[in-house]
Amino acid sequence: MRRNSDEGRHRGPVSDAGHEPMKDAHVVPYLRERLPAFSPTGEPRRVPGGNLNVVWRVPGAERSLIVKYAPPYIAADPDTPLDPSRLLIEARCLRALGQGERLNDLTGAAVRPPKAIDLNPDVPMVVMEDIGPVPSFGRWLREADAKALEKRAAAQGRRLGAFLGRLHAATCDDDRCADAFNNRPMQETRHAVQYQGVADMLRKAGVGDADVLGRRAETLGRSLLGPGRCLTMGDLWPPSVLIASSTRLRIIDWELAHYGRPLQDVAHWCAHLWMQRQRAPSEAVARAVAAHRNAFLEAYEEALGDTKDSLWDPAERRDAAIHVGAELLVRAVGPFQAGYVYAGLDVEHSAVRTAVATAVEHLRAPAAADVLGR
């Protein structure tokens, strides 16, 4: 990743957290200054779907670029402060997994993140490769030809599981990674919004033992603020997994990456697979999701190799089930309902009630929960 020698100074129309936020009109002048060889051929267009950051696609003569800006708040909710250093963590991940870097042997043509091109830590802003207008995993499931969908979904599950297992195994108990990817501000935000909110979400859904189950989730959230075991992607859900082709996955949005615990990736993905399966538009899609999950978990455990007994032991799987419960709740009746599979549904809707019931099962008896394939 290129770092300009003067990147510590204020740059033209761009500003840091204490000044005017980055605007659409600033993007092209910014790129001309940072990347003189890039020739834009049109105006920047905002990429929809992001909540935390502002993202633009800028067309160019030879290639288009993605420009991501992290304001000092949640982009979709400016009244909620959020540490903008999250984008520096993402840039470190892209660089570490990039060509010639220490974690590059974990990636390849089949699975990798976008290539980082430029980082300005003072804004902060990162410019990266544009993967193109390819579908996310959720959209791909719904738009792909139903013929052989189950087989193709399983193949994508194997690719993703193998990549994630290699990432966790290669960074296990690595002090350098622990220092470089210490993303505690985002962990604290997640604890406050997700784990500490479980009791309130359960009460909203009319669950009688909401306080007991809420304390169980809070305990997990507090434990995740402590020392981790491996580098986690941190935000593994369908919009972060792009299907670049039948044999290629691209993993985007690494700003929640953290030197944490495997459950933050494995349980997160499995929770979203459960939701995708529950809300699938057809039996064919539901079967494809199930095949993907089974292949993902099998490939993940195999890729862990000698680290499996320490990284993915019964205690970790138990805590993973608690995270599944918290993630189902935050999507079904919590602050992240909008824009996802339960958008616009009230708490009495049958799909929401089923999601809440499944979350409760995982919180009450995590050792017996089944979303993780037990």
N, C-alpha and C positions, 0 to 999 in steps of 0.2 A: 504494500500500500504506500502511495507517495505521501510524504509529509512535507509541506512547504516550510522553508526555514523561518518564515515570518508568521507562522500560523498562530503565534501567541498574541498578535495584535488584532485590534478591531478591523474588520475588512469591509469597507464601502457601505453598501446598503444593508448588510447583514448585521445582526446585533445579538448580544448575549441576553441572558435572562433578565438583566436589569434595564433593557432598552426595548424598543419597538420590536414585536415579533416578526419573523420572516413572512413576507407576503409573496403572492404569486408573481408580481411584477419584479421582484428582486432576483428570481431564480436564474434567468438567462444572463443578466449582468454578473451574477455570482459565478456561474460556470465559465464565462468568458475570462474572468479574472483568475480563477483557480486552475482552469484547464484550457489554456489558449489554443491547443490543437483541436479542440472539439468545436465543430461547426453546427450550431443549432439550426434546424430548418423549420421550426414552428414554435408556438407558444407552449409552455408547460401545462400539462393537464393533471389534475389531482387524481390519484389512484384511490378508488373508493374502497371502503371496508375496514380501514384502520381506525382504531380508537385512541391509541396512545400518542401517535406521532402524526405529522403532516408529510405526505409522500406525493411526489410529482414524477410523472414520466415526461422526459424531454426528448423530442425527436431530433436526430442528427443526420448529417450527410452520410456518414459511414455506419453509424449505430445510434441507437437511442440509449439514454441513461436513466437510472432511477436516482432521485435525490430525496433523501430523508432528513427531516428536521425534527428535533426533539425540543418542544417548548418546555418551560418549567412548570407545566401542568398537563393534565390529560387533555389531549387535543379535542376530543369529543365532549369534554366537560371542563372548560377553562376555570371554573370555580374550585376545582380539586387540584391542589399542588402535587407535582410529581417530579422527582429528582431527574434532571436532564442528563445526568451522567450515564443513564441507561444506554444511550446511543454509543458511548465509548466502549461499553462492554460488548455491544454488538460488533463494533468495528474490530475489536480484539479477536473475537471469534472468527470473523471472516478472514482476518489476516492469518491467524494460527492455522486455519484449515485450508489456506490458499497454497498455491504452487510454491514449492521450495521451503515451506515452513514446517514447524515441528510436528503438526498433526495432519499434514497433507496426505500421508499414506493411509489415513482413514477414509478418504474420499476417492472419488473417481468419476468416470462418465455416468455411472448408474445413480449415485447419490452424492450431492454436494450442495453447499450454500452458494449464493451469488459471489462473484469476484468483486472484492473491494477495489476502488479506484482512487479515492481521495477521502481524507478525513480532516475536518476542521474542528478540533476539540473545543474551541472557544465559543462556537455558536450554540450547541454542537450540531454538526451536519456531516453526513456521510454520502458520498456518491458511489454508486455501485453499478455493476452489470445489470442490464435489463433482460430478464429471462424471457420476456415477451408476454403477450396476452394469452397465456396458456391457462387451463382450468385448475382450480384448486381441487383437492381430493373430493370434497363434498359435491362440487359441481360436476366433476368427472363421473362420479357414481350415477348421477341423475341423467347425464347427457350421453354417456357412452352406449354403444350398441349392446343390447342385452345378450347377444350371442357371445358366449365364452367370457362373460363379465366376471363370473365367479373365479374362473381360472386366472384371469388377468389381475383381479383384486388380490388374490392370494400371492401372486408373484410380486406385486407392489408391497404387500405386507412383509414378505421375506427380505426385500431390499431394505425397507425402512428398519425392520427389527435388527438385521445384521449390522447396519450402520450405527444404530444407537448402542447396540451391545459393544461394538468395537470402541466407540467413543467413551463409554463408561469404563470399560476395562483398561484402555490405554491411559486414562487419566486417574485411575484409582490410586488414592493416597499419594498424589503428586504435589509436593509443596509448591512448586513453581506455578502450577495451575491454580492451586488454592489461593495464592497471592494475586495472580493476574485476573482471576475471574470472581473475586469477592464482590458480589452484587447485593450487599446487605440492604441498601435503601429500597430496592424492589422487593426483597424478601419481607421487609417490614410492611410495605404497602400491601402485599398479598396477605400477610397475616391479619392486618387490620380489616381489609375489605372482605376477605373470604373466610378464614377460619374463625375470627372473632364474630363474624356475622351469622354463623350457623344457627345459634340459638334463636335469634330474631326471625330468621327465615323459616325455621321449624314452627315457631309460634304462629307466624303468618299462615302456615299451612295447617294449623290446628293439631299439631303433634303434642301429646301430653307430656312426654319426658324430654321436652326441648332443652331444658337447662342441663340435664345430665349429658345428653348427646352433644350439646354445644361445648361443654367443658372438655369432652373428649377431643373434639376438633381443635379447640384452643390449645390443648396440650401438644398436639401434633404441630400446630403452627409455631409454637414457641420452640419446639425442638428443632425445627427447620431453620431457625435463626442461629443455631450453633454450628460448629465445624462440620463441613461436608465430607463426602467420600469420593466424589468424581465430578467432572464437568457435565452439567445438564443443559439441554437446550432451553428448557424452562417454559416454553409456550407452544407445545406440540399439540395443535388442534387443526382441523381441516383447512382453514385458510392459510396456514403456514406451510402446508405440504402441496407443492405444485406438481402436476403431472405434465412434465415437459414432453414426454413421448411414452410409448408403450414400455420402454425400458429405462427411462430416466426420471428421477425425482429431483426436485430442487427444494431445499428447506430454507425458508425466509423468516425474517423477524426474530432475531436473536437477542433482542434487548432485555429479555427476562432471563437470559442465560446466567448460570450461577454455579459456583463450586458447591454443589449440594448433594442430594441423595437421589438414587435411581427412581424412586416413586414419583418424583416431580415430573418425570417424562413418561414412564410406563403407565402409571395410573391415570395421568392426564389424558394420554392418547386413548386408553381403553374406555375411560368415561365418555369421551366424545364418540368413540365407535358405538358404544351402547346407545347414545342419543341418535346417532345416524341410523342405526338399525331400527330403533323404535319408530322413528319418523320417516322411514323409507317409503317412497311412493309405490313400491311394488315388492312382491315376494322375491323377485329376482335380485333386486338391490339389497334386500335384507340378507339373503343368502351370501351375496358377495361381501358384505360387511363382515359377516360371521367368518367367512373363509379368510378374509384379510386378517382379522384379529388372531385367529388360530395360528396362521403362518407367521405373523408378527411376533407373537410370544415365543413360538418355537425357535425362530431364528435369533431372537434377542438372547434367550438363555444359552443357546449354542455359542453365540459370539462372545459371551462373557468369559468362556473358557475357565481358567483356574480361579478367576475372581468371583465366580457364581456363588460359591458358598458364603462369601463374606458380603457381597453387594446385594444379593437377591435371596436372602435367607428368610425364614418364616416371620421373623419380626418385621423385616422390611415389607413383606407382602401384606402383613396385617395392617401396618400404617398406610400402605398403598390403598387398601380398601377404605380407610377413613377418608383419604383424599378423594377417592371416587365419590363418596357421599357428599363431600363439601362441594365438589365441582358440579355434580348434578343439581344441587340446590341453588348454587349461584346462577346457573343458567335457566332453571325452571321457575324459580320464584324470587330470585335475587337481583342484584344490580346489573347483571350481564344478560338479562333475558332478551333485551331488545336486539334485533338484527340477527337472531339465531333461530334455532328450530322451534322454540316455544314463543316466539315474538307475538305479542297481542293476545295470548291466551290467559284467561284468569285462573285463579288457584283452584277452581272447581272443575276445570276442564279435565277430561279423562286422561289425556296424555300427561298433563302436569301432575295429576294425582298419582299416576303410575311412576313417574320419575321421582316424586317425593317418597313414595313407598319404597322404591329401590334404594334411594339414598339412606333412608332410615334403616333398612336391613343392613347396609354396609357399616353404618355407624354403631348400631346395636351389637352386631355379631361379626366384626371384621374378619375373624379367623374362618368363618364359614361362607363369606360372600362369594359370588360367582362371576361378577363382571370381569375379573382378572383371570378367568379360565380355570378355576379350581374344579 
